[in-house]
């Protein structure tokens, strides 16, 4: 059996190398598209999570603000309390003075 040797010219070699690069280029494009899709999905998830967190945080701030504003409805301000203590103390002194007479 004789093997026939085929001579490869530089043009043939250039074509073979070019086809190899084309195959690699196609693989890179496929991988890149896949990566882009995964990345976009991940960014969408992150955006959704951040939007959800933003709404939740805004609701919490709104509740805290309302609680702070409602504190005045439940408690007497310090200056009014001090004023009432002073008036009550004077009243006690007058009552004590009348009882002592």
C-alpha positions in Angstrom: 0.0 0.0 0.0 1.4 3.2 -1.0 0.3 6.3 0.8 0.0 9.3 -1.4 1.4 12.4 0.1 -0.6 15.5 -0.7 1.4 18.6 -0.7 -0.1 21.5 1.3 0.6 24.9 -0.1 0.8 28.1 1.9 -2.6 29.1 0.5 -4.1 25.8 1.7 -2.5 26.3 5.1 -3.9 29.9 5.2 -7.4 28.6 4.4 -7.2 25.9 7.1 -6.0 28.5 9.7 -8.7 30.9 8.7 -11.4 28.2 9.1 -10.0 27.4 12.5 -10.2 31.1 13.5 -13.8 31.3 12.2 -14.7 28.3 14.4 -13.2 29.9 17.4 -14.9 33.2 16.6 -18.3 31.4 16.4 -17.7 29.7 19.7 -16.7 33.1 21.3 -19.9 34.7 20.0 -22.0 31.9 21.3 -20.3 32.0 24.7 -20.5 35.8 24.7 -24.3 35.8 23.9 -24.8 33.2 26.7 -22.8 35.4 29.1 -24.7 38.5 28.1 -28.0 36.7 28.7 -27.0 35.5 32.1 -25.6 38.9 33.0 -28.8 40.7 32.0 -30.9 38.3 34.0 -28.7 38.8 37.0 -29.0 42.6 36.7 -32.8 42.3 36.3 -32.9 40.3 39.5 -30.7 42.9 41.3 -32.8 45.7 40.0 -36.0 44.0 41.2 -34.5 43.3 44.6 -33.3 47.0 44.9 -36.7 48.2 43.9 -38.4 46.0 46.4 -35.9 47.1 49.1 -36.5 50.8 48.2 -40.3 50.4 48.5 -39.8 48.6 51.8 -37.4 51.2 53.1 -39.7 54.1 52.1 -42.6 52.4 53.9 -40.5 52.0 57.0 -39.4 55.6 57.0 -43.0 56.7 56.5 -44.0 54.6 59.5 -41.2 55.9 61.7 -42.0 59.5 60.7 -45.7 59.0 61.6 -44.7 57.5 64.9 -42.4 60.4 65.7 -45.2 62.9 64.8 -47.7 61.0 66.9 -45.5 61.1 70.0 -46.7 64.6 70.6 -50.3 63.4 70.7 -49.5 60.8 73.4 -47.1 62.8 75.6 -47.1 66.2 77.2 -44.2 68.4 76.0 -41.5 68.9 78.7 -42.1 72.7 79.0 -45.8 72.2 79.6 -45.1 69.6 82.2 -42.7 71.9 84.0 -45.3 74.7 83.9 -47.9 72.4 85.4 -45.5 71.3 88.1 -44.8 74.9 89.0 -48.5 75.8 89.2 -49.3 72.7 91.2 -46.4 73.4 93.7 -47.8 77.0 94.2 -51.3 75.6 94.7 -50.0 73.1 97.3 -48.3 76.0 99.1 -51.5 78.0 99.2 -53.5 75.0 100.5 -50.9 74.2 103.1 -50.9 77.9 104.2 -54.7 77.8 104.6 -54.6 74.5 106.5 -51.9 75.9 108.8 -54.1 78.9 109.8 
